[in-house]
Amino acid sequence: MQIELKWIQREVGLTFVHVTHDQEEALAMADRIAVLAGGRIAQVGTPEEIYRNPRSTHVARFIGETNFIEAKISSIHGALITTLSNAGCFTGRVTDPNWTPVIGDAVKLSIRPEAWRLNANDDENTLTGIIGERTYMGQRIQYWVDTPLGRQQVVEMNPHLIHEPGSDAMVMLHSRKDDVVILKP
């Protein structure tokens, strides 16, 4: 039905206003999304902009799954900001154009489950943990990894191409700087 509605909208050239609480449906159907918080518009953008660049913890939590990590800003290098958490440093980017962070600010890092990579050969944004649970889902495997920063959700796409660790395995999580979003708490 979603495909049919999108086809009708494009063929006829009409503007649709579709109200839903189903995030996947919103991402799949919309050309633009408005996320509401407390009756006010929290953020407007394309599905990719909203998902990849949430401007608040509410938007990050509302559109898709995410892992939050508490940290403090330790240094600022242009568009990249380094933070210090209880498990080490993480470098990422600020997505709220109306916020200018300063060194010492408490922040929340948002890292999507698919942004974590298991045992990659990478020194960026690393976190060690032990696999607590795993769910095989055909085209992907969902892991819950217990770390010093709490349980992190990790989704590995195309599990047939990776060496898959079992439950209770010690793993190293890695995330690219572009995949770490720094938000006001």
N, C-alpha and C positions, 0 to 999 in steps of 0.2 A: 504494500500500500504506500509506503514511503516513496518508492521509486516512481509509482504512478502519480502521486501528488506533485513531486518535483517536476515530472514531465509535463503535467497539465500547467503548472505555474510558468514554466519556461515557454511552452507552446503558445499559451494565451497571452503571456506577458503581464500577468497580474501580480500584485504584491500580496503575499499571504502573511498574516500574523498568526503564528502557531504558538500556543501556550502549552508548555509541558514541564513536568518535573523529571522527565527521563533524559538524563544528560546525553546518553548515546544517541537518542532520537534527535535531540537538538543539534548535536554535532553533525549528524548525518544529513539532516534536512535543511539546515539554515545556511543562508549566504551571510547573514549577520545575526549575532546573538546579543541580547541584552540580559545581563544577570542582575536580578533584584535582590536587595538585602534590606529588610525592614521597610518595604514599600518604596524604596529609592533605588535608582539605577546605580549599581556598583561598578559596572564596566560594560562597554559596548565594543564589539569588534567581530572579525571573522571567526569562525570556529577555531582555526589554527592559532590566531592571535590570543584568544581567550584561554585556550588550553596551554599553549607554550609560554605565554606571558601574563599570567594572572597578576593583578595589581594589589591583591589583598589575600589574606589567609582564607577569607570567606569564599572568594571566587575560586581559589586553588582547590579548596575542599569540595565545593559544589560541582565543579566541572571535572569529573573523573577522580580517580584514586590518586593520592599523593602521600608521601612520607614527610613529616615535619621534624626538623631538628632545631633545637634551641642553640643559639650561639651569640657571640659578641663580635662586632667589627673590630678587626685588629689593624688592617691597612687598606688603603684605597689607591688603586693604580688605574686612573682613567675610568673606563667602563667596568673594569674588573675589581671586585672587592674580596678581600680575604677575611675570613672569620675564624674565630677560635671556639671550638665546642669542647665538651668534656672528653672527646675522643680524638682531638687533633684539629688541624686546619682544613677548611673547605673554602674554595674560591668559586665565586659565581657572579651573577649579574643582578642588578636592580631593575625591575620592570615597571615601577610606578614613577611616571615622569614628574609627579608633583611632590616627590620626596627626595630630599638631599640628605643621605645618611652621613653620620660623622663617626670617627673612631670612638669606640666605647659603647655605641648603641647596641642594645639588646635586639636581636632579630630572630626570625624563624626562617629556616631554609626549607624550601619545597623541592623535593626530588621525586619525580614520577617513578612508579615501579619499573617501567620499561627502560628508564634512564640508568638504573643500576645495572652494571655488567658483572657477572661472576667471574672471578679469577682471570681477568684480562691482564695483559702485560702493560700496565699503565701506572704511573705514579700520581696521576691527578686524583684528588678527592677520594682517598681510600678509607675504608672502614672494615674491620675484621668482625666476623661473627660465626655463629654455628647455625646450620639449617635446623629449624625447629619443626617445620611442616612443609610438605610439598604436595602439589596437586597437578597431575598430568591432565592437560586439556586439549590434547591433539596438536594443534598448531602452536601451542605455547605451554610452558610449565610455570606455575605460580609457586613461589617459595615465600616462606616467612622465616626471616633470618634474625636470630637473637643477637643483638650487638650491645656494646656499652651504652649506646644512645637509645636503647629500646628496640622493639621489634620493627624490622623494616620489611615492607612488601617488595618483592622482586619478581618481575615477569620476564622470562627468557623466551624470546620469539624463536620459532623454528627449532625446537629442541633436538631434532634429528641431526643437526650440524654441530652440536656441542658435546663435549664430554660432560655428562651429567653427574654431579655429586649427589650422594644419597643423604638420607636423614642423619643428623648429628655430625655431618662433615663440617670441618673448619673451612671457611671460605673468606676470600677477600672481595669486598664490593668496591667497584670503581664507578665514578660518574664524571662525565666531561664537564668542564667549566660552564659551557653553554646550557647545560641541563640542570644547573643549580640556580634556583630563583631565590633571591634574598628579599624578604618581606618584613614589614613592620609587624611586631608580635600582636 
